[in-house]
Amino acid sequence: MAGQAPKAVGVGVALLLIAICVVYFFNSRENEVNKPQAGKDRAAQKDQVVIDEVLTGAGVTGEEAKNEAVTGEDDVDEGVIRQIVAKREELDQTVWSDEVTAQKYEEPFIGLWDKMRSSQDQMNELADFTFEDLTIGMPGEPTRHDHGIDAFQCDNGTQTFDPDQWEKWLSEWKESGLRIVQSEWHHSRFEPDAESPRSDVSFVLDLANDSEQAFYNVRGKLVVHWKPLSTPASRPEARSIEATDVKILKRQAAPIFEEAATLKVNTKSRLLLIANDVDGDGLSELISPVENALYWNRGDFQFEQDTLFEVPPPPGLGFSGVMADFTGDGRADFLGAGSNGIVFLYTADENGRFTARAKPIFSAKDIREPTVLTAGDIDADGDLDVWIGQYRQPYSGGQMPTPYFDANDGHPAYLLRNDGDGAFEDITESSGLTEKRNRRTYSASLADVDDDSDLDLIVVSDFSGIDVYTNDGTGKFTDITGERLSDRHAFGMSLSFADYNADSKLDFFMTGMSSTTAKRLHQMGLGQEEFEDYQSNRPEMGYGNRMYLADGQDFNQATFNDQVARTGWSWGSTSFDFNNDGYRDLFVANGHNSQKTAKDYCTSFWCHDIYTGSSKTDPKLRDFFEMNRKLNFSDQGISWNGFEHNVLLMNEGGEGFLRIDFLAGVSSEHDSRNVISDDFNGDGHMDLVIRSREPVNRTWSIHVLENKDDSDGNWIGVNLEGTSRSGLGAKVTVKTPSQTHVAPIVAGDSFVSQHAPVVHFGLGSESKVEEIEIQWPDGAVVKIPSPETNRYHRIESADIKEPKAAEDSES
């Protein structure tokens, strides 16, 4: 099999060199075409200068903060690219030869997957798959779950089909009204025996019977024994296939979620998305600050687009931010950090609008890729402090995260203390947060995870995982990650908080990337000898999501973590009780880069990219990475964790989770990023908003999904918007006769997204609440005895007992 690699790589070299010439030509032409034009509008120039001056207060300019991807030499060194490709070819023939073979044997399933996605009749494509015999287990008696979901384990004897019998069986399915909606096929294991190679292929089939309004989710594993190849160039054909560990979920009812609004906007994947009630009518608006877009919620899922900032940041400036009341007037301001090094504040006017120019409040030249801002009162002085986390794009400038499993080589994070008078001081070093401040961070939140009434810091980073720092109450932090946290490694993307096991303690959840390729490579024992730690950390890094349950002072991975781990290349996440049964469910946004084919770039990443280069920029590697990306994605249409589906994990009484996304109507195949849960129509059922990209036309949209659940669970909500004290950092506790519910109000949790400062609790059959308590880090408190259920309770400023009054009332 390895003998085929030189030809393939040789073609790759030629394509790379052609791409180099094309890019060089167009870059030269672009330099000619894009010369400054004379006669620009002078008034527009003047306005832009004023805006730029506001946001470049310390002299940090766009030029100084220029992305490292475009730095370095301009000339492409073809010789260096040849050397890199030749080295990879050599490794494919030696170290990775079994993986090259494994890719050859996965091609029939990639072809099947591609054909099924493009076909109007996916049953026909499945019937045409070549094999000699197929053995399938028959379903046993069902187990009943909530929402009328029946689960069948296919362990009630087996049935073996030849191709004709298989085709007839599928035809009977079709005649009964059953159709395949979507599927996934992942090559998880390979044994490269020359006489009888074996593959394990994990599969998912989502089917629907429209006339019966029935939906089916089928998951399992195919053990495939292949025929010997007649020639090295022959296409592999399956001899026998055995379907094992097959489980079928069935639900016969209308989907729980339905798309209620789609906002077609000129948007990109990593743009901040915020839910916040700007006009105080009890319904959250949607806000996309980088696009300068405010979508008014007019009720009944009607959203009207408006501008957010009357004087927006400079065009082209990348920034992230957080909405919260930084001025103590009860209105949500916007604090942002730009890629030009400026941290700026827009203060809201009496109508909650941003009509004034932004005010620079801090600057640092190494703020270049701010990704997450979170806020909370870390020192109990009554005002909001700010933590800024940054990402650093891998491949950019020819650098890679090093080591890929514990990278601390990005742009630095900052902790800024608010002095209460509009000034912010850098206290990163004095607070004890310098050692790991260079993580490539995506998400972070300030929340009281150790239950000592101050805000701790939880940071989730790509190419590393999770770090947890406890606060001593004065803004001094201690890293407890290695001491009190189990299994921290992941390609960390987002963070979510809830009491998942219903023990009245706050737990948290981190999304990561579950990699079939990493699993297969580890099973085959492949790796470069001089990088032993790269191989030993591969299973943990490719495992996926991790749920940490509070256990005394420790946070241990849940015993049922496998049920929530392997959701795909996961991004945003949100914890919410979609069915009001009193247990927090999870929604996870999935999918990375879906192109023309399901053939996956992941092998190149695990076999070559993680070993290439270092943390330092390298113009020669930059050129190679750019050409390699163009060749694989643009020219060949290869995906990277493509065509994955969004996931809804239903909490089953705090004892585990059941994946029901297709049955619930939320398993979109789009590449999704942002996700927020919110009750957009105020009916007590939590809805979803997702920003995603369509695989075919590559356009991004915001999708609002209405929760149409008809279960009769009770609920209660608490709204902290509009008070004289920001809700961020507050902890809300709801006590019923049988259970105590807890939830924090945080920012920075879901990927590049911010939830509204509103907490919703499902209560199940409980119709009575004994008390609601809201507590802030400085000791301020609100207590509401015997609150009415099935409604939201808006907290007013007069309801809040300030710290001294709260202490007196307790004494």
N, C-alpha and C positions, 0 to 999 in steps of 0.2 A: 504493500500500500504506500509505503514511504517513497517508492520509486516514482510515484505520480507528482510528488511535491515540487521537484525542480522545474517541471514544465509550468505548473501553476504559478510558482513564484517568479519564473522568468517572464511570464506574461505580465505579472504584477509590476516587475521592474520597468518593462516597456511602457505600461500604462502610467506609471508614476512619472517617467521622464517626459512623456507626452503632456501630462497635466502640468508639469513644471513649465514647459515652453508656453502653453496656453495662458497660464496665470501670469507669467512674466510679460507676455505680449499685452494682455489687457491691463495689467498694472501700469505699463509704460503709456498706453493709450489714455488711461484714466488720468495720469499726471498731466497730459496735454489738455484733455477736455475740461478738467476741473480747475483751471486757472481762475483766479479771482475775477469776477465780473464787475465791470465798471457801471456806475450809475445806480447803485443800490439805493433804496429808499432811506434817506437820512433820518427821518423821524423814527422809523423802525429800529435803525441802528442805535439811536439815542436811548430808546426804551430798553433795548437789550442791555446796553451798558449799565443802566441804572439797576436792572435786575441782577446782572452779574456782580456788581459791586456789593449788593446786599449779601450775596452768598459767597463772596471771596474775601471776607473781612481780614484774614491774616495773610493775604497775599498768596494763598495756595491756588494756583491756576489749573485749568484743565490740562495744559501742557505738562505741568509738573506731575499731575496725577494720571498721566497717560497709561493706558493698559499695557502691561508687559508683553502682550501678544504681538504688538506691532513695533517692539523695540528690537535693536540688534542690526545686523548687516542686511542690506537689501538684496544682495546677489545670492541666488540659490546655488549651493554647492552640489552639483550632480554626483560628484565622486563620493561624497559622504553619504548621500542617499543610497547609492549602489552598495556601499559597505554595510549600511544598516540592514538593507534588504537581504544581502548575502548572508549576514550573520543570522538573521531570522530563518532563512532557508536552511542553514546548517543545523540550527536547533530543531527545526521541524523534522529533519531527517534522523536525528539522534534522540535528544531528550524527549521530544514531543511526538515521536513517530506513532505511538499508540493513539494519541489524541487526533492526529491527522487521519488515522484509520477510522476512529470513532465518528469523525465528522462525515466521512464518506458513507458510513452506515446509517447516519441520521438523515441523509438526503431524501430517501423515499418518504419519510414522515414530514419533512419540510415541504416537499412537493405536494403531498396530500393536503397539508394545512393551507398552503397558498391556493390550491385549486378550490378547496372548500370555501375559502373566504370570497373568492370571485365568482362562485357558482350560484345560480338561481335555485339549484337543486342539489344540496349538499349530500343528500342520501345517495345519489348516483355516484358522486366522487368517492364516497366511503365504500360503496359496493365494488368499485373498480380497483381497489387496492389489492395487490398481488400477494397471494399466500397459497399454501397447500392445505392447511387445516387450521381452524380457529376454535379454541375451547373457551366457553364462557360459563361462569357460575350463574345459577338461577336464583332469583330473589326469594328470601324467606319471608317470614311474617313481619309486618311493619312495626316500628316503634313510633309512637305519636309524640310530636313536639308542639310547642305553641304555634298559633296561627295556622292550625290545620295541616302542619307539615308532617308527612309520613316518611320515615327513613327505612330503607330496605338494605340489608346486607346480603350480598349475592353469594351465599354459602350453602344454598339448598340444593346440592347436587350440581352437575355440570352437563353441558350440551356441546357437542363438537360439530362444526359446520365445514363442509367443503365450499369452494367459491360459489357454486351454483345455489347451494342451500342458503348461504349467507345473503346472496342477492335476493333470493325469494323472501327471506325473512325481513329484509329491509323494505322490500316492496309492500309487504303486509303492514309494516309500520306506516308507510306513506298512505296506504289506502285507509288506515284508521284515522288519518288526519294529522299524524305526527310529522313535524319537520324539525330539522336541525337549525338552530339559530346561530350558534357560534361554538368554537372549540379552541382547545390548546393542546399542544403535543410537545413534550420535553424529554430529551434523551438523558436520563438520570444516571445510567450505569452501562458500562461496556466491558465485555471480556473478549479480548482480541485473539481468540483461538483460531489458528489458520484453517482448521478443518470445519469447525462449527462455532463461529462467533456468536456471542449472545448480547442482546441489548435489553435494558429495562426502559420502557417509555411511559412516563406519566401522562395521563390524558384527562381532559375535561370535555364533556359534551353537554351543551345546554339545548334542550328541546322544548317545543311548545305544541300543544294541540289547541288551535284557536277556537274551534267549534265547542270544545268542552271547557275552555278557559283553564286549561291544565298546563302546568310548567314542571319540567323535570331537570334536575342537575345530576349528572352521572360522572363519577370520579373513580379512578383506579389506576392500575399499572398493567402494562402489557409486557410479558416476558417473551421476547422474540428470539427464536433460533434461526439463524440465517443459512441459506444454501452456500456451499463453497463457490467462490468466483471462478468462472471458466477462464477469464483473462483478468490481468490487473486492472484493465479499463472497464470491466463489466460493471453494470449497475447492480447493487445488492438486491436480492429478492428473499423475502421471508419464506422459510420452510414451514415452521409452526409458530403459532401465536397463542399464548394463554393469558387470558384476562384474569388478574388476581386483585385482591383487596378492593373489589368494586363495591361502591356504595351509591345508592340512588336516593335522592330526595325528591319528593313530589308535593306540590301544593296546587289545589284546585280552587282558585279564587282570583279576583282581580289583583294586579300588582299593588303593593303597599304604597309605592312612590310613583308619581307621574310627573313628567316634565311640564312645568307650568309657565316657564318663561325662558327664552334664550336671548342673551344679549350678544349680538354680533359686533365685536369691537376690534379695533386695531391694537391688538395686545400681544404680549410676549409671555413666555412661561413663568419667569421669575418676578413678575410684577406684583407688588403688594396688593392684597385685597382685604378690605375691612368691612365689618358690619357694625353700624352705629346708628342710633336714633337721633338724627340731627335736629328734627323739628319737634321732638317731644310728644309725638302722637302715640307712642307705645309700639310702633313698628320700626324695625331697623331698616335704614337705607343701606345700599351697597356703595362702596367707595373704592376707587382705583386711583390713588394719588399720582403715580407716575404718568398716567394718562390724563391727569387733571380732570377726572370724571367723577361726578356724583350722580347716582341713580336713585331718584326719589321713589320711595315706596308709597304708591298711591292706593294701596289696598287691593285685594283680590289678585295679587301677583302681577300687578301692573307697575312697571318701572319706567320712569321718565328721566332721560339723561340731561344733565346740567353740568356746568363747570364747577370745579371744587375751589380752586384758588383764583381770585381776581387778578393777582400778580403772581403767576406761577414761577417755579424755579426755571433756570435757563434750559432751553431746548437741548435734548440730548444728554442731560445730566442724569446719571444713574443714581438712585437713592432708595433707601428703605426708611421706615419710620414707625411711629406708634401714636395712636390717638388716645389722649387722656387729659384730665384737667391739671395742667401744670401751674395755673395761676390762682386756683382756689375760688373761682367765680361760678362753679357749677356747670361750666361749658367745656366740652372736649376740645382741646387744642391739638395741633399736629406738630410733633417733634420729629425731624428727619435728619439723616446723615447722608451726605452726598459723596460721590466718588472723587470730588475735588477737595476733600478733606474738611469740609465745613459741616458742622452740626448746627441746624437752624430751627427756629420755632415760629410757627404761625399761631397766633392767638385768635380765638373765635370771638366774633362780635356778639351783640345781644341776641341775634337771631341764629347763632351757631354757625355763621358763615365766616369764611376767611377772606375778608375784604382788604386787609392791610398787607403790606409787604412782610416778608419773613425777617426775623431778627437773628443774626449769627450769635450763637451762644458759646461756641467752642470750635477749635480747629486743630488739626494735626495732619501733617503731610502724609502719614502712612495710613490714613483712612482712605482706602481705595476701592474696596468691594464690600461695603456694609450690606449685610444680608438680613440681620435681625436686630431690632431694638426692643428691649423690654424695660418696664418701669415698675417701681414699687418703693415703698418707704423702708430703706434698709437700716436706718438708724433711729427710727421712732421719733422723728422730729416733726412729723405731720405733713411733709411734702414728698413729692415723687423724685427719686433718684433714677438714673438711667444706666443701663448696661448695653453696650454696642458690640455685637459679634460680627466678624467678617468671614467671607469665603475667599478662597483663592482658586481660580479655575485650574484644574489639571490640564496638562498639555500646553497651556498658554505660555508663550515665550520659550518653549522647549523644556519646561520643568515638569516634574511629577512629584506627588506627595511621597515623602520618604521618611520612615518606612510606610508602606501603604496601609499598615494596620495600626499605626500609632503616630500619625503625622502631627507635628507641632511646628510647622514651617510655613504658616500662612501669614496674612496681615494681622496685626495685633488687635485684640479686644480692648475695650476701654470701659471702666466704671467711673461714672461722673456723679458727684454728690451735688445735690441742689441745695443752695444756701438759703432758699426761701425768698430771695429778692431778685430772682431772674438770672443769677450767675451760677455756673456749673464748674466744679473743680475736679480735675483728674486725680482720683485716689486709687487707681488700679494697683499700684505698688504697695501703698500703705495698707490696703485691704487684704493683701495676701493672695492676689489673683494673677501674679506675673508668670508663674512657672509654666502654665499651660495656656497662656493668653493667645498663642499663635496657632491654635486649632483652626481647621478649615470648617467654620461653624455655619450651620443652617438654622438652628432653632435654639432658643433659651428662654427660661422663665424664672421669675422670682416668686417662690411659693413656700409656704411653711410645711415642709415635708417631714420634719422631725417633731412637730407638734409642741414647740416651745414658744409660740407666739411671736416669732420674728421670721423674716423672709430669707429663705435659703436660695441658692442659685443652682439651677440644673441646666447643663449645657449639652447639646447634642451636635456632634460634628461628623462630617464625612471623613472617611479614611481614618477613623478612630473609634467613635462610639459615644458613650455617655460619661460625663463627669459631674459629680455632685459635691457641692460646697455648703457646709452648714455655717450659719451666721451666729455670732455671739450676742447679737442684739444691738451692737454699736456700729455695724458695718465692717467688722473683721471676720474673714471667712477662713474655714479650715477644709482642706480637701479630704473627704472621707471615702473617695471612690474605691481605692484598693482595700480599705479596712471593712467597709460595711455593705459593699455592693458586689453581687456575684455576676460574672459573665458580662462585662461591660462592652465588648468589642462589637462593632457594626459599621457599615457605611451609613452613619446616622443621618436621618433626614428631618424628622419632626418628633414632636413630644405631645403627650396628652395626659391629663390628670383625671382620676376618678377613684371611687372606692369599688374596685372591680369584684372583690370577693365578699362584699357586704359585711365587713367587720367593723365599720365606722372609722376606719383609718384610711388616710389618703395614699393611694398607690399611683404609679405612673407607667407610661407605655412609650417606647421608642420605636419608630419605624426604621427599617434598614433595607438591605437588598438581599433577597434570597436567591442564590445562584445555583442553577442546575449544573453549570459548567464546573464551578468550584467543587461541587459534590462529586462529579464524575472524575475529575483530575485526582482528587484525594483518594477515591476508591481504587484508581489504577496505580496510585503511588508515584505519580510523576512530579518532577520538579528539578530545578537546577541545584546541584549539590552545594555550591558555594552560598546558597541562600536558604539555609535550613530553616531559619525563623520565618521566612516567607511561606514555606510549605506548612509549618506547624500551626501558624495562625490562620490558615486558609479556611478550615471548617467553621471557626467562630465568625470570621468576617463574612462568610457566605451564608450564614445561618438564617439571617432575616431579622424579623421584629423581636423585641424583648419586652415582656411585661414584668414589672418589679412590684411585688407586694410587700407592704410594710409589715415587719415582724420585730417588734420591740424597737431597738435602735438600728436594725439592719433592714436591707431591702433585698429580698431574695426573688430570683426568677420563679414565676408561677409553675407549679407542677404540671399545669395544663398548657404550658407555653407553646408546645408544638401545634396546638389548635389555632394559634394566632400568628405563628412565625412566618410561614412561607406564603406570603400574599403576592410576591413578585418584586419588581423594582418599585418600592413604595415611597411615597412623598408625603403629602399632607394627611393628617388624621384628626378625627374629632370623636370625643366620648359624649354620648347622649343617650337618653332613654327614648327610643323611637316609639315604643309601644306602651309606655307608661306603666310598666309592671314593677317598677321599683329597683331595677337593675340596669346599670349603665352598659350600653352596647358600644360598638366601635365601627366607624367607617374609615376605610383606608383608600386613598387615591393611588392608582398604579399606572405603570407603563412608562417607558423611557423614550425611545425613538423608533416609531413604527414607520418603515419605509415601504418599498415595493414587495419585499419577500420577508418571510419569517426567519430566514437564515440569519444567524446571530453573530454579531461582532464580539460577543463575550469571550470566545476562545482566544482571540488576539489580545484582549485585555489581560487575561489571566496567564497566558503563556509568554507574552512579550512585553506589553506596555508597563506592567508593574516593575519589571526588571530594568527598564530603560531610563537612563538619565538619573537626575537627582533633584533636590530642592532648588538648585541653582538654575537660572535661565541659561539657555544654550541656543543661540540662533540657528545652528545647524540642525539640532533636533526639532526646533520650531518648524523649520521648513519641511522636515520629514513628516511630522505630525499633521501639518496642514495638508500635504499631498496625500497622506494615507487616509485622512478623514474624507477628502474629496473623492478618492478612488472608491472607498468602501460604501459611503453613504450616498453621495450625489450620483456617482457614475454607475455603481453596481446595484444600488437600492437595497443594500444590506441593512437590517434593523439592528437595534441593540435593546434587548428585552422588549421586543415589539409585540403588539396585539395582546397585551395583558388586560385583565379586567378589574374594574373597581370592586372592592370587597366590603360587604356588610357582615359583621360578626355579631350574632345575637347572643347576649349573655343569658345563660340558663341557670338562674338562681344563684349566681356567684360561684358556681362549681365548674364552670367551663363555658366554651363558646361554640356555636354552630354557625357555619358559613352559609348564608342564605341570599346572597346578593342577586342572583338571577331570579330566584323565586319572588324577591321583593321588588324587582324592577329597577335595580341600580347598577347592573354589571356592564357599564359602558366599556367599549373596546378602545375608546379614545385615550391618548396619552394625557393623563390627568396630573395636576400639580396642586393647586390650592383647594382646600375644602373647609367650609364653615357650616356648623349647624346653628339654626336659629328658627324661631317661630315667626315666620314672615307674615302670617295672617292672623296671629294672635288667638288661634283656636285651641292652644294647649298641646298641639302635636308638633314635634320638632321637624323642621324641613331641612333641606340640604342645598348648598350652593357650591358648585364645582367649576373651576377653570380648567379647560382641557383643549387639546389639539386633535383635530380629525386626521386620521392616517392618510387619507387620499389627497385632499386639497390643502392640507398643512395649515389651515386657518385655526385661530384660537377663538374660543367663545366662553361665555359665562352661562352655565346652565343652572336654573333654579328648579329643584325638584320638590313638589308638594307632597307632604305626608298625608295620605288618605286612610290611614289606619282606622278601623272601625271598632277596635277593642274598647272596653268600657273602663279601663284603668283610670283612677283619679290622679290628680297632679296638683302642683303648686309652684308658683314662680316668684322670684325676687328680682326687682329692677333697681339698680343702683345708679342709673343715669340721672344727671341733673342735680345731684346733691353738692353741697359745698366741700365735700371730701371725695376724692376720686375712689372709684370702686376697686381699682387695681390693687392687688395684694390682700383684699378682704377675704375672709373665710366665712362661708355661709353654712350654718348647721340647721337642719330641720329634724325635729324630734316628733315621732309618732309613738303610739302605745307599744308598737312591736319593733321599731327600728330607728336608728339614728343615721341620717344621711348627711354627708359632708361634701363640699365642693369649694374650690378656690376660684377667685376671679383673677385671671392672669392674661398676659400678652406674650407673644413670641413663641407660642406652643405649636400650632399647626403651621405647616411649611409656608412661609412668607404670607401669613394670614393672621387676622386678629378678630376674635369673637367679640360680640357686644358684652358690656358689663351687666349681663342678665343671667341668672341661674334658674334652670328649670329642673324640677324633680318629679319623676313619676312616683306614684304612691301605691300602685296596684289596687287592691281591694280596701286599703285603708281610707276611710272617709274623714278621719279626724287627725289634725295636727296639734300637738300640745304646745309647741313653741318654735318660732324662728329666731335664730340668733345670728347677727352679723358682727364680726369682730375685726378691727383693723390692727396693724402691727404696733401702733402707738398706744393701744389700749382703749380707743374709742369703741363704743359698742351700741348696737340696737337690739332690743328684744321685743318680739311681738307675741304675746300669749294668745293661744286659741285662734290662730288666723283662719280665715275662710279658705277652703280648698277650691280647686278648679278655677283659679284666677291668679293674676299677677299682683304682687304687692309692691308698689312704688315707694321707695324710701325717700322721705323728705328731710331736708337739712335739720329741721326742728326735732326730728325723731332721734338724732344722733346724740348720745351722751359722750361728751368729751372725756379724755382720759381721767381727769381728776374726779369728775362727776361719776364716772363709771366705777372708780375705786371706792368712792364714798357709798354708793348704792350697794356694793358688795359687803361693806364692813358692818 
